[in-house]
Amino acid sequence: MPNAFRKGDEILDIAGVEAKFGLKPALIVDYLTLIGDSVDNVPGVEKVGPKTAVKWLQEYGSLDNIIANADKFGGVVGENLRKALDWLPTGRELITIKCDLDKFDGMPETFESLKLQTQDKSKLAALYDRFDFKTWQRELAVETETETPKPEIANGETGNLFDSPNKRSELNTQNHSKNSATPAISPVIEYQAITTRNFETILTNEQLDNWLAKLQSAPLICVDTETTSLEPMTAKIVGLSFSVEAGSGAYLPLTHDYFDAPEQLNFAETLAKIKPILENPDIKKVGQNLKYDQHILANHGIALNGIAHDTLLQSYVFEAHKSHGMDALSERHLGIQTITFEDVAGKGAKQVSFNQVTVEVAAEYAAEDADITLQLHHAMYPNIQADAKLDFIYSQIEMPSSQILFTIERNGVLIDRDMLNIQSNEIGAKLVALENQAYELAGQPFNLGSPKQLQEILFDKLGIKPTKKTPSGAPST
């Protein structure tokens, strides 16, 4: 619209600008330069507000005339104006919309080409994944799903043995939709998540022996502890969960003690049975933040060995800029929305400790944790393994460092107090020598911690040219 400014839903023509600001549109840039523009983080003249800026511009006609007559302004505001004189031209340049751009590659040729085009959803999906825009990822997934025609399925239909494999697959996918979240972002090497849930609660010695046999023979086992708190040095075991293959898992409750809790296996005897497997370095383990579980087991006299992988560290290496929590990882890589701790234990003042969660609810949550962690390993590790640099960082730096940190956290660090005192005295002597050197260069003693005294020494006395200025226009030290 010619001769009009638009701000939100408000349209202002020339008369509208004058009525609102008390100035002609041509002076708006000068006005913003004086008062500052917080939107663009451009400071103005300190203590100069809209009324003062309008008064000055009405009296002198332009910012250039105000600058030329800066010595005529009295009081604190006048002093602030004179301090900002060197900055004001830069401030005006930053606020002014640049209209004389040189042509560059990709520059639109016509206004028509600036019109909103049809979305390129594949590029949007890649950008949303790169910058971890979860909400927009979900919205895009819903849009895509809405646009894709789906076969009509009668209420309650579950398929039968004579359906085609494709149809049964579609029906199974819909039956598991309550556990699905945003479709997993395609990594370099794709992993097809298993959404079946074959979980077991171990309440008998027969079940325990069966799972111990599975753990002993599996090439890789996932181990997870459920505890009384998140404090690794004091927390105690409430239960253990395991998984040896995708889509399956087991929870071994041990100390759930709420009213009417089911009978659980003897704590000491059960840990004694599991201990040889957990301490066997030849039985490889994976977990999510396994260092925490290592501390918990150590609290009960079990030294966890055979730590082969940690999905938390894999996430750090594979996608350092994204969230590394298991719930977020599951949604991102498996397309599965997990049961959260708050779902089972509540939140805020009403949250209960895990030993007060019913075994039935706890088992679903804990077994899922083990299953999801194992699947996350299968989804992420091949991508790390395929990149020699990432594999080096993960296997040669992150995993070994985790064990060093565990040892430090467990045992503490020995401090040589005598050596620290020696180093403190040496550093103190060097600081005194540097201060004396600064005094010699300045030709006088001064307070090195005072910006004002530094300004006087550096810029006034030594004549060093400042490279930048403070928002008020003073040379920056």
Residue pairs with C-beta under 8 A, 6 or more apart in sequence:
1 11
3 13
3 14
3 25
4 11
4 12
4 13
4 16
5 11
5 12
5 13
5 16
5 17
5 25
6 12
12 20
14 24
14 25
17 23
17 24
17 25
17 28
18 24
18 25
21 28
21 31
21 50
21 54
22 54
22 58
23 31
23 54
23 57
23 58
27 57
27 62
29 92
29 95
29 96
30 57
30 62
30 63
30 66
30 92
31 50
31 53
31 54
31 57
32 42
32 44
32 95
33 42
33 44
33 63
33 88
33 91
33 92
33 95
34 44
34 45
34 48
34 52
34 53
34 56
34 57
34 63
34 66
34 88
35 44
35 45
35 48
35 49
35 50
35 53
36 42
36 43
36 44
36 45
36 91
37 44
37 95
40 94
40 95
42 91
42 94
42 95
43 87
43 91
43 471
43 472
44 53
44 84
44 91
45 77
45 80
45 81
45 84
45 88
46 80
46 83
46 84
46 472
47 76
47 77
47 80
48 56
48 77
48 80
48 81
52 77
56 66
56 73
57 63
57 66
60 66
60 69
63 88
63 92
66 81
67 85
67 88
70 78
70 81
70 82
70 85
71 82
72 78
73 81
73 82
80 472
83 472
83 473
83 474
84 472
84 473
85 473
86 469
86 473
87 469
87 471
87 473
101 107
108 114
121 140
121 143
121 144
124 136
124 140
125 137
125 140
125 185
127 133
128 136
128 137
128 140
129 137
129 185
132 321
132 322
132 323
134 182
134 328
134 331
137 182
137 185
138 181
138 182
141 182
141 183
150 170
151 167
151 170
153 170
153 171
153 174
157 171
158 171
158 175
159 167
159 168
159 171
159 172
163 171
173 180
176 195
179 195
179 197
179 336
179 337
180 195
180 335
180 336
180 337
181 330
181 331
181 335
181 336
181 337
182 331
182 332
182 335
183 335
184 193
184 331
184 332
184 333
184 334
184 335
184 379
185 332
185 333
187 318
187 333
187 379
187 380
187 383
188 383
188 386
189 382
189 383
189 386
191 333
191 334
191 375
191 378
191 379
191 382
193 246
193 333
193 334
193 335
193 336
193 375
193 379
194 246
194 247
194 375
195 247
195 336
196 247
197 247
197 368
197 371
198 247
198 248
198 249
199 248
199 249
199 250
199 251
199 363
199 364
199 367
199 368
199 371
200 207
200 211
200 248
200 249
200 250
200 251
200 363
200 367
201 250
201 251
201 253
201 359
201 360
201 363
201 367
202 208
202 211
202 250
202 251
202 252
202 253
202 265
203 253
203 262
203 263
203 264
203 265
203 359
204 265
205 265
207 250
208 252
208 265
208 270
208 273
211 242
211 250
211 252
212 273
212 274
212 277
214 242
214 244
215 221
215 242
215 244
215 277
215 283
216 277
216 283
218 244
218 245
218 283
219 284
220 244
220 284
220 285
220 286
220 308
220 309
220 374
220 377
221 242
221 243
221 244
221 283
221 284
221 285
221 286
222 241
222 242
222 243
222 244
222 249
222 285
222 286
222 287
222 370
222 371
222 373
222 374
222 377
223 240
223 241
223 242
223 278
223 285
223 286
223 287
223 290
223 293
223 304
223 370
224 240
224 241
224 242
224 287
224 288
224 293
224 366
224 369
224 370
224 373
225 237
225 239
225 240
225 241
225 292
225 293
225 296
225 297
226 237
226 238
226 239
226 240
226 241
226 251
226 354
226 362
226 366
227 235
227 236
227 237
227 238
227 296
227 354
228 235
228 236
228 238
228 353
228 354
228 355
229 235
229 353
232 291
232 292
232 295
232 296
232 409
233 295
233 299
233 409
234 299
235 295
235 296
235 299
236 255
236 296
236 299
236 300
237 254
237 255
237 271
237 296
237 297
237 299
237 300
238 253
238 254
238 255
238 256
238 353
238 354
238 355
238 362
239 251
239 252
239 253
239 254
239 255
239 256
239 354
239 362
239 366
240 251
240 252
240 254
240 274
241 249
241 250
241 251
241 252
241 366
241 367
241 369
241 370
242 249
242 250
242 252
242 370
243 249
243 250
243 367
243 370
243 371
243 373
243 374
244 374
245 374
246 371
246 374
246 375
246 378
247 371
248 371
249 366
249 367
249 368
249 369
249 370
249 371
250 367
250 370
251 362
251 363
251 366
251 367
252 265
252 270
253 262
253 264
253 359
253 362
253 363
254 264
254 265
254 267
254 270
254 271
255 264
255 267
255 355
256 262
256 264
256 355
256 356
256 357
256 358
256 359
256 362
257 355
257 356
258 355
258 356
258 357
258 358
261 358
261 359
262 359
264 359
271 300
271 302
274 302
275 301
275 302
277 283
278 285
278 297
278 302
278 304
278 305
279 302
279 303
279 304
279 305
280 305
280 306
281 305
281 306
282 306
283 306
284 306
284 308
284 309
285 304
285 306
285 307
285 308
285 309
286 308
286 309
286 310
286 311
286 373
286 374
286 377
287 293
287 307
287 309
287 310
287 311
287 373
288 310
288 311
288 312
288 326
288 369
288 373
288 376
289 310
289 312
290 304
290 307
290 310
290 312
290 402
291 310
291 402
291 405
291 406
291 409
293 304
294 304
294 307
294 406
295 406
295 409
295 410
297 303
297 304
298 304
298 410
307 399
307 402
307 403
309 377
309 381
309 399
310 398
310 399
310 402
311 326
311 329
311 373
311 376
311 377
311 380
312 324
313 394
313 398
313 399
313 402
314 376
314 377
314 380
314 381
314 384
314 394
315 322
315 324
315 329
315 380
316 324
316 398
317 384
317 390
317 393
317 394
317 398
318 380
318 383
318 384
318 390
322 328
322 332
323 329
326 338
326 369
326 372
326 373
326 376
327 337
327 338
327 340
329 376
329 380
330 336
330 337
330 338
330 372
330 376
331 337
331 338
333 376
333 379
333 380
334 372
334 375
334 376
334 379
336 372
338 368
338 369
338 372
339 364
339 365
339 368
341 365
342 351
343 365
344 357
344 361
344 362
344 364
344 365
345 351
345 352
345 353
345 354
345 356
345 357
346 352
354 362
357 365
383 390
384 390
384 391
384 394
385 391
435 448
438 448
439 445
439 446
441 462
442 457
442 461
442 462
443 461
444 457
446 453
446 454
446 456
446 457
447 453
448 454
451 477
454 477
455 474
455 475
455 477
458 464
458 466
458 475
458 477
459 465
459 466
459 475
466 475
466 476
467 476
468 476
469 475
469 476
470 476
